[in-house]
């Protein structure tokens, strides 16, 4: 089964819009592919969703995080990377992908996208992973 790390922004987009990112989470729930996530990514996701600009209640945030955890393999990250120089916080995405043996990293983040690959793992936008999954 295809394995992919969805970066934090992709997961946030899945909560606030019914676009490609939400479709990916739905496909993961249908067992089409496996989401890989780390404790560090989950913590960042929770912190971002709690920002007042989103207006989510604690119950809504807990529900979405539960929804993500149900379709994900939680990766215990041991690798430490320093590949994303312009935004070191994004290294947690790369570390999860490497330790989880991901097939893809899904991101809209320019710092990650400019790298194109991390340790042989392609970094793609959400629409590209949807195209890849349609062909399977």
Buried (B, 14 or more C-beta within 10 A) or exposed (E): EBBBBBBBBBBBBBBEEEEBBBBBBEBBEEEBBBBBBBEBBBEBBBEBBEEEEEEBEEEEBEEBBEBBEEBBBBBEBEBEBEBBEEEEEBBBBBBBBBBBEBBBBBBBBEBBEEBEEBEEBBBBBBBBBBEBBEEE
